[in-house]
Amino acid sequence: MVKILHFADAHINMANYGRQDPETGLPMRVMDFLKSLDTIVDTAIEEKVDLVVFAGDAYKDRNPAPTFQREWGRRIMRLSRAGVPVVLLVGNHDLSPSMSRAHALEEFNTLETERVIVADKPRFYGPDDLWGLPLQLISLPWIMRSGMVAYLDLSLQDTDEINVALEARIGELMGAWLEGADPDLPVVMTAHASIQGAVYGGERTVMLGKDMVLSGQLVKDPRLDYVAMGHIHKNQDLNEKGHPPVVYPGSIERVDFGEAKDKKYFVIAEVEKGRTEVDWRELTGIRKFVDRYYTIESDQQVTEQLRGVMPEPDEMRDAIVRLSIEYPRDWESLIDDAALREIAAESFEFHLVKRPQMQARIRLPEDKNIGSLTPEALLDYFWKSEKTDSVDPERLQSLAREIISQVESGESE
């Protein structure tokens, strides 16, 4: 049995909210991600796992600042010095769009870091490659479409044809590797890609490039014993109660409001040939995202209306809070921004999203046009479009009829 810790999508420099910590100089949101990463590293060392598999996306972009590379490097070096082997798969956010440029994890290759493999090419690893572990591993890092076409020596131009050809070639590679694998040793596959049927979370806002989509049939091959996926931020097992487990652990922290309700995990997998036990480990202390939406339908006591929809103070404390409001544009001045921010003073960050609405246009029947309608008929359409509750449209229409009649008869002069 081989004990594997699997995590993915660290995105440690995701500093899109909040402020800097005065002691470390790091953005406080970066410290949130590093806190989760420290929990993962501590667990790997304390529980003496045989292998850590990181399934891609160490950073949020392909050009991380040296400070963030330092923080990531410190954690990986802790594992290396503790004698815990690590496989670092290259994800789409780690990869430069230029094939000639180094990817964001390249320094571990350059420095030949002990007990660290950077899986930046599709490859089969045997026990001799994995420090003598009784394990075989297949890596499928993120590869740009152009890079994959070049790697597989394809000359097709049509996108659909390329996708079909890519899947066929990947299937051929997988088939050849599995045919040549030692039948007595477990085989783990790690990939940074989408799988048909997977459920996405909020990561669409941070994903770059087009997905490399793997078929369910490919990853559920019974000759595999565990599939360690990265790229999709929502935790899920796409082969639950089946073998092999096909696991996305999800991102290690909430990235944006699309993940507001998601819990965050890493996985401990005990892998044997033909049998794998998966233990989901929830990451605690994750920063809360609290999202509220409200439509203002009355111009009376607007601040009190909004106060009523705001979360309780305890729920907002240290959370990233968003209040989205829709309202008629004419009521803009009734919204007291300062009062709302005071209510949310205990939050980590407060976002007030205003969505003023223009007055809806009157829609006429398809067989009518303005020139064919009398003033009274146009007013009738107007009253109906306003949907006003405070006045009687019939009384307004009657009053309008009197005024129009006076104007037409000349009595208003």
N, C-alpha and C positions, 0 to 999 in steps of 0.2 A: 504494500500500500504506500502511495506517495501522497503527502499532505501538501496541498497547493493553496496559497492565498492569491486570489484573483480580484483585481480592481481595475478601474478604467476611468477615462475622462476626468482627470484631475483639474485641468484648466486653472492652475494655481495663480495666474496673473489676471484673473477676472475681477478687475477693480472698477466695475461700472456703477457702483453705489458707494456712498459714505465718504469718510475722510481718512486722513493718515493718523497712525498711532504715533504720538510724540516720542515714545521711548525707542522704538525700532526704526521709525521713519518709513515703515511699510504701510500701504493702504490697509485699513482695518478689514476690508473684504478679503484681501489676499491672506491676511492672518486667519480668517475663517477657514479658507481652503487648506492652509498649512496645518491648522489644528486637526482637521480630518485626516490629512496625510500622516501626521505624527501618530494618530491613533492606529492607523494601518501598519506603519513601520513598527511601533511598539508591540503590536499583536504578533507580527511575523517573528520578531526576536523572542518574545516571551514564550510563545507557543512552539518555538523551534520548528517552524514549517520547513519542508524540504525545498520548496521553490516558491518564489513570488512571480506571478505573471501579471504584468501591467499591459492592458490591451489598447494602449494608444491615447493620444491627446494629453500630453503633460501640460501644455500651455493653451491659451486662448487664440494665439496667433503664431505665425511662423517666424517671427523675429522678436523673441522675448528679450527684455532688457537684461544686462548682466546680473543685476540684483536678483531677478527671479530665477535665472539659471543657477546662481549660487545657492538659493534656498532649495531648489529641487535637487541639486547635486549633493548638498549636505545630507538629505534624507536617503538618497541612494547609497552614498558612501557609508552611512550608518549600517545599512544592510550588508554591504560588502565586508566591512570590518568585523561584523558579527558572524561572518561565515554563512550568510543566507544567500543562496544563488538568486539572481534576478534576470528575467527576460523582459526587455523593454521593446514593445512593439511600436512602430512608428505610425502615428495617426495622421489624419488630413490636416490638423492644425499644427503638426510638427514638421510638415513637409513644405519645402520651398516650391513655388510654381516653376522655378527654373531648374531643370534637371542637372545643371552643372553646379548648383549651389548646395552647400551642406545643409542637412536637416537639423532641427533643433536639439536632437539627441546625439549628434555626431561626436561630441567631445568624449563620450564614454568609449567609442571605438578608437579615437585618436590616442587616448591615454591608456588604452588596453586595460581598463579597470578590471581588477580581479573579481571573478565570479559575477560579471555582468555581461550579458549578451544583448546587443542592439539588433533586433530583427527588422531590418530595413529592406529585405528582399523575400519573395516567396521561397521557402526552403524547408527541407526535412532535416530534423536534428535527431541523432541517435544518442544512446547513453554516453558514448565517448565525447560527444559535443556538450553534454549536459552534466559534466563533472562526475560521471559514473552513476548518476541516478538511474534506477530501473524504469526508464520512461522514454517515450518517443514523442516528438513534438513537431507539428506542422505550423508554420507561420505564414499568414497572409496579411502583410501590412497594407495600409492605404497606398494605392499607386494611382497617380493622375492618369486619366484616360489616355492621354498621349503617350505617357510612359509605359502603360500596359500594352498599348498597340505596338510600341517599339520593342518591348521586352518579349512579346509573343510573336513578333515578326508578322504582323497583320498589315494588309494593304487596302483594307476596305474603307469606303468613304461614308456610307450611310450609317447613321447613328444606331438604328435598330439592328442592322446587320452586325455592327461592331459589338453590340451588347450580346447578341446570340453567340458570336464567335468567341468573345471573352469568356462567357460562361462555359462554353464547350471546352476551351483550352484549360480553364481552371479545373474543370471536371476531369480532364485527361491527366493533368498534373497530380491531382488528388488521388486518382485511381492508381497511377503508377507508384506513388509513394506508399499507399496503403497495401498494394500488392507486394512491395518489397519490404514491408515492415515485419519485425519479429512478432509472430503470432502470440507469443507468450508474455509480451510486455504491453502495458496500456499505451494508448495513443491519445495525446491531447492536441487539439487544434486551437490556435488563437488567431483571430482575425479582427480587423478594424473595418467594418462594412455594415451595410444594412442587410437584413434577411427578409424575404417575402413573408408578409404576415405579421411582422413586428409592429408594436404599437409605439408611436413616437410620443415624446414629452414636449418640453418647451425648447429643445435645442435647435429647432429650425432657425431661431434667431442668431445662432452662432456658428452653424455649420457652413463650411465653405466648399465650393466645388460640387460636382454631381456625384451622387452615390454610386458605389460599386455594390450592386445588389446580388446577393447569393441566394440560390434556391433553397427551399426547405429540405428538399431531397438530398442536396449536397451535404448540408451540415448535420443531418440526422442519420447519416450512414452508421449502421450498427457496429462497424469496425472501429469507430471512434469511441472514446470512453469519457471525454469531457470536451466541451466546446466553450472556450473563454472568449467572449465577444466584447468589443468596445465600439463606440460611436453613437449609440442611442442612449439617451440619458435616463430613460424610464426603466426601472429594474423589471426583469421578466425572465422566465424560463420558457422558451418556445417549444420545449419537448417535455413538459411537466408530466411526471409519472411514466415517462418513457426513457429509453437509453439510446444515445447519450444525453445527459442534460445539455441544453443549449442556452447559455446564461449570459444575459446582459446585467451586470451588477448596477448599472446606472452611474451617473456622475457622483462625485464625493461631496458635493455641496449644491444647494439650489443656485441655479445660474440666473434665473429671471422669474417673472410672475407666471410663466407657463408651467413652472415646476412648484408652484406655491403649495400644493397639497401633497406633493410626493415625499415619501420618506426616502432616506439615503442609506446605501448599504455597500459593504464589500462581502466577499464570499470566501469561506474555507471549504475546499473540496477534497475529500479523501478518495483518491482514485485508485481503482484496481481494474484488472482486465475483466471487462464484462459487468462491472458493478461500481457505481460512484455514489457517495453520500454528499449532499450539498447542505451546507450550514450558512444561512443568511445572517450576517452580523450587521445590525442596525447601527449607524453612526449617530451618536447623541450630541446634543448641543448645537444642532444645525440652526443657522439663522432663519428666523421666521419671515415669511412673506405673507402680508395680509392685504387682500384685495376686496374693495367695495365698489359698487356701482349704484347710481341713483339718478332717476329722472325727476327734475323739478317740474311739478305740474301746477303749482300755485305760487303767486308772487307775495304771499303773506308769510312773514317770519321764516325767511329762507335759511338764515343761519341756524335757527332751531331745527328746521327740517334736516339739515345736513348734520347737525350735532347728533340727532337721533340715529342716523345711519352709520356714524363713526364707530369703530370697535371700542370695547371697554379699555380703560387705561392699562390694565395688566396685560391685555392681549397685544397692545401696541408697544409696550416697553421693549426697547432694543430690537424691534422688528422693522423691516422695510415695508412701509405702508403706502398703498395707492388708493386714492379716491377718485373715481371717474364720474363726472356729472354731465348730464345733458339738460339743456334748458333753451328757451327762446332767446335769441340774441339780444333782444331788448331788455332782458333782465340781468345783463352782465353786471351792472353797478350794484345789484342787490347781493352779490356774493362777496362775503367778507373774508378774503384770503388770510389776513393776519389772524383773525379769530380761529380759523380752521387750523392754522399752523400752531397756534397756541394750544389747541386741544390735543394735537399730536406731538407735543413738545418732548415726551418721553420716548418717542420712536427713534430708531437708528437713523432713518431717513424717511421723509414724507413727500409723496408726489401727488400734486393736485392736477388732474387731467381735465381740462375744460373742453366741452364739445358743444359750442353754441350752434343752434339749429336755425337756419333761415326759414322764413315763413313759407309754408308749402304753397306751390302754385295751384291755381284752380284747374282741375282737369275737366274738359268738356267732353261730352259724348262724341264718338267718332264721326257721327253724321252732322255735327254742329260746328260752326265757326263763329268767332266773335262778331263778324259783320252781319250774320243772319239773326242775331239775338237782340231783343229789346233791352233797354237799360234795366227794366224790372226783372227780366229773366236772368241777366248777368248778376244782379244783386242776389237773386235767389240762390244761384250757384255759390256765390261768395259766402252767404250766411251758412250754408251747409258745409262748406269747406272749413269754416272757422270752428265749428262744433262748440260754440260757446254755451256754457251752462248758466251764466249769470243773467242773461237776457233772453227774451222771447223773440225768435227770428220772425214769427208772424207779425208781431207788433212793429218790429223794425221795418219789415216789408210794407206794412200798411202805411207807416209814416213816410217811407220813401216814395210810395205810390202817390201820396198827397202832394209831396214836394214836386215830383216830376209833373204831375197834372197842373199844378200852379204855374210852373215854368213854361210848360207848353201853351197854357192859355194866356200867358202874359200877366197873370195876377201878381207875380212877385215884383213887378215894377211898381 
